[in-house]
Amino acid sequence: MADRRRLGVLVTHPVQYLSPLFRELAGASGVDLTVHYAHRPTPAEQGAGFGVSFQWDVDLLSGYDSRFLRNVSAAPGAEGFGAYDTPEIAGIIAERRFDAFLVMGWHAKSYWQAMRACWAAGTPVLVRGDSQLGPDGPTLRAWARRVTHRRFVPRFAACLAVGARSEEYFRFYRARRVVRSPHFVDNEHFARGAAETDAASVRREWGVHEDSMIAAFVGKLVPKKRPLDLLEAVAASGRRDVHVVFVGDGELREACRAAAERLGVRATFAGFHNQSALPAAYAAMDVLVLPSDARETWGLVVNEAMACGRPALVSRAAGCAPDLVHEDETGNTFPLGDVRGLGELLARLVADRERLRTLGAGARAHIARFTAAAAAEGVLEAMELAVRERAAA
């Protein structure tokens, strides 16, 4: 069909949270989608920060047209701007003449190669991101970022914000237009997996007493996620019937193990869980705790927990807090590093199990609007606005 919109996408590598979005876009009428990946990670590269080498055990590539570019970086798959270097994307953009091109940020060299090629060809560039402003204060680095970002952010035809804080971020840097494209997970997958789980059996495997409340941490055990705060909060609560479970691995595992022993907190280290095993973990826990600092620009584990009917206690510094956590409806928030305040929230929940169930039901109802379809709708809206603007110009 001659009137099909040609949408190109560039992503550094396949991500389990993006594949459903691409399938939605590929299935949309009037859209010809091609996703370009800058790198195919090895198991060791995929496991960086998790403490274990692995490949995701869900299909990330079916249902849409994709291709891997040649990454000429000297350190492919590593962290840093130069880890993704794909000069061939410029020729692809010049040849395909996309109606719009979507990048997932500007933190990699590949993205700038694509953005410059698009601007040279007159192709509208869309960007989707979850950055938030953060507590930088009046530093030289913050001033430099403000100057540089306000030079290039207005060049995007549209900025796709995943939530309130990313919208604030884009507007601060003078985006021409901002369209919502919410962060999401496969809600049905997590809900179904949780419903099919024998939660009591999982709790026994974790060594949790049947009368204890499980407060769980899910993710990498790394400094920005502050897993030690959860242990200190349980100790501050004075409750012996709160059992902490860490679903994940990372550099702070042994520090957390030592802290649990020192503080007298019952804790289980369940280790890394791949995607297919996560719903069972959520089904077995009672509440998710995300103590992260502002470098946690969202926190998709909160989406996952809520899809499984579990409430969340979330640091106010985490990016998802204003969008996902409605006080006393889907969970609660607490100030960053306030272990005593978090302890009080945990004590309230362990003393009122009915409230736990009510919050879990509220969480499941609320997260139902954060879907791949909603995210795709935002991308399509932004693309259409960009195409019309270009035609008018």
DRENGU-105446 format. One record per residue (C-alpha): residue in three letters; x negated, y, z. Coordinates in pm, whole numbers, plus 50000, padded with zeros to 5 digits. Layout:
REM residues N
AlaXYZ/...
REM end
This chain:
REM residues 393
Met500005000050000/Ala498615033649895/Asp499925052150201/Arg498255029850461/Arg496115049750702/Arg492505037750711/Leu491345038151074/Gly487745030151158/Val486555022551510/Leu483085019951660/Val482415002151991/Thr479034993452141/His480004956752197/Pro483114934852235/Val485014942852554/Gln487834922052701/Tyr489814953452787/Leu489754967152429/Ser490564936752213/Pro494314938052292/Leu494354974652182/Phe492764965651850/Arg495294937851795/Glu498124962351858/Leu496654987251612/Ala496064960351350/Gly499684949651383/Ala501044984851342/Ser502734991551010/Gly500855014550777/Val497465009850943/Asp494344994750787/Leu492014989251085/Thr488334980351084/Val486414977351413/His482634980151401/Tyr480514966351683/Ala477004979651739/His475734948651916/Arg476574912552001/Pro475364907052362/Thr473514875852467/Pro474764857752781/Ala471934873752979/Glu472794908652852/Gln476484902652920/Gly475694892653277/Ala473644923453365/Gly474824935453704/Phe476974904453763/Gly474074883253887/Val474804855353639/Ser474494849753263/Phe477814843053089/Gln480074849252794/Trp483684859652841/Asp485974829452820/Val488754847852634/Asp488934854552260/Leu487724889752189/Leu487564889751807/Ser490724874351662/Gly493774893451543/Tyr491964922651378/Asp489234929051122/Ser485814934051280/Arg482174933851181/Phe478864935451363/Leu476404962051257/Arg472624957251258/Asn471274971451582/Val467724983751516/Ser467114995051875/Ala463814985152033/Ala465764975152344/Pro469124962152218/Gly471764955452480/Ala469924974252752/Glu471315004452932/Gly470635039052796/Phe471325060952496/Gly468945042952261/Ala470165007452325/Tyr472615009752033/Asp471095022651709/Thr473045014651391/Pro472115038251106/Glu474145018350853/Ile477395031851003/Ala476775064850822/Gly476865047850481/Ile479995028250574/Ile481805060150673/Ala480755077750354/Glu481915048350143/Arg485195039550315/Arg486505075250351/Phe488555067050660/Asp491585088350735/Ala490355089551097/Phe487535073951294/Leu487655064851664/Val484635063351896/Met484675052252260/Gly482545080352397/Trp479265097252307/His476845079952545/Ala475135058752275/Lys473065067951971/Ser475435047551750/Tyr478325070251842/Trp476395101251739/Gln475395084751411/Ala479075078751339/Met480245112851460/Arg477705131851247/Ala478595110950941/Cys482285118050994/Trp481755155251038/Ala479605155950723/Ala482315137650526/Gly485195157750670/Thr486635126950842/Pro488605134951162/Val486935120251470/Leu488945107651767/Val487355099352101/Arg488835078152381/Gly487245079752722/Asp487715078053098/Ser485135102953223/Gln486055125053517/Leu484525157553632/Gly483095144753959/Pro481605163554254/Asp478525177654079/Gly478815212754220/Pro476795242354084/Thr473695222953979/Leu471465229953681/Arg472465196453533/Ala476165204553568/Trp475615238553405/Ala473705222753115/Arg476445196853065/Arg479075224053061/Val477205243452793/Thr476475213452568/His479845196052603/Arg481765227852521/Arg479875229152195/Phe480835194852063/Val484025183752244/Pro486145209452051/Arg484935193251729/Phe486935161551798/Ala490245161351614/Ala491815146551928/Cys490655133752264/Leu492455103052399/Ala492725104452777/Val493315072452973/Gly494725091053275/Ala495095123753460/Arg491435128553543/Ser490165121353194/Glu492735145953059/Glu491425171853306/Tyr487895163853190/Phe488655168752821/Arg490565200852885/Phe487725214653098/Tyr485405210252801/Arg487935227652573/Ala489305198552370/Arg491455209952078/Arg494165185152168/Val494545157552428/Val496755126952381/Arg497365100352646/Ser496235064752570/Pro496395047452910/His493945022253047/Phe495564987853064/Val495044950653103/Asp497054921452968/Asn499764923553235/Glu501574892353116/His498394871453125/Phe497624881253483/Ala501214878353605/Arg501654844153447/Gly498344831253582/Ala499164843453932/Ala502624827653922/Glu501144794053822/Thr498574794354105/Asp498774774054424/Ala497654803454637/Ala497534783154958/Ser495064759154799/Val492774787554688/Arg492894802855035/Arg491864769455186/Glu488944767254941/Trp487874801555062/Gly488064789955422/Val490754815055518/His493034807955816/Glu496674806155711/Asp497604835355941/Ser494874858655816/Met495354886755566/Ile492894886655277/Ala491464920455184/Ala489564914254862/Phe486884932254667/Val486674923454296/Gly483764933754078/Lys480024938854074/Leu478384941854415/Val476544973854327/Pro476015006854511/Lys478585028054323/Lys481365003854421/Arg480415005654793/Pro481374969854894/Leu479794974955238/Asp482505000755317/Leu485094973055321/Leu483204953055581/Glu482674983655800/Ala486354992455768/Val487474958155883/Ala485104960556179/Ala486484995356260/Ser490064982356245/Gly489414959056538/Arg491514932156369/Arg490154896956373/Asp492914884956141/Val491584903255834/His489414881055615/Val487284897455345/Val486774879555015/Phe484234891754758/Val485144880554406/Gly482014889754214/Asp478264890854247/Gly475414915454222/Glu472434931654389/Leu474224938854720/Arg475384903254784/Glu472804895455051/Ala473224929755211/Cys476954923155234/Arg476374888455377/Ala474054902555643/Ala476484930655727/Ala479394906455767/Glu477334886056010/Arg476144916656202/Leu479634931856226/Gly481374899156311/Val483684901356008/Arg484984869355851/Ala483904870155488/Thr483844846755190/Phe481624851954886/Ala483584835654605/Gly481074845254334/Phe481564856253977/His484934847653819/Asn485414847853443/Gln488644861753295/Ser490614829253301/Ala489904824253673/Leu490784859253791/Pro494604855953814/Ala494254828054070/Ala491994849954282/Tyr494504878354278/Ala497324854254364/Ala495444842554674/Met494604877054811/Asp496974900154996/Val495524934054907/Leu492784946954677/Val490324972554811/Leu488334995354578/Pro486005017754784/Ser484055031554483/Asp482535065954440/Ala483245089754150/Arg481065069453913/Glu484005045053906/Thr485715064253628/Trp488785041553643/Gly488815007253812/Leu490634982153592/Val490634956753874/Val493454977654020/Asn495494971953702/Glu494774934853729/Ala495774932354095/Met498994951854041/Ala499934930153742/Cys499704900953986/Gly501964918654235/Arg499244929454476/Pro498934964654622/Ala495654983454629/Leu493785005454874/Val491635028554661/Ser489055055354730/Arg490275089354614/Ala487025093054421/Ala487915064354183/Gly489355076153853/Cys492525055153862/Ala493705068254200/Pro496145095554083/Asp497655073853808/Leu498005039953974/Val498215045454349/His501445061554463/Glu501225065354838/Asp503265039455029/Glu504765027154699/Thr501985008354517/Gly499295010954786/Asn497345038954950/Thr494255060354897/Phe491585071355141/Pro488715096555133/Leu485445083654991/Gly483375067255266/Asp486105070255531/Val485735035155672/Arg487785043855979/Gly490665056255764/Leu490465025155549/Gly490405003955863/Glu493615020455983/Leu495305012855649/Leu494244976455675/Ala495494974456035/Arg498904987655928/Leu499184961755654/Val498144931855863/Ala500684941856127/Asp503524945055874/Arg503514916955619/Glu506914927455484/Arg505374960855388/Leu502694941755199/Arg505354924654991/Thr507224957154927/Leu504064974654811/Gly503204945054588/Ala506604946754418/Gly506184984054367/Ala502734978754220/Arg504004953253969/Ala506854975853860/His504595005953820/Ile501834988953621/Ala504364976653362/Arg504055009953178/Phe500265006453138/Thr500104983952832/Ala498204978452508/Ala501274990452321/Ala501265023452511/Ala497545027752447/Ala497975020552075/Glu500865045052054/Gly498525072352176/Val495875063651917/Leu498435063751636/Glu499855097051749/Ala496375112551761/Met495515098651418/Glu498695112451264/Leu498115146751416/Ala494535146851287/Val495575136250936/Arg498255163350918/Glu495845189751042/Arg493295179750779/Ala495925180750504/Ala497115214850616/Ala493565228250618/
REM end
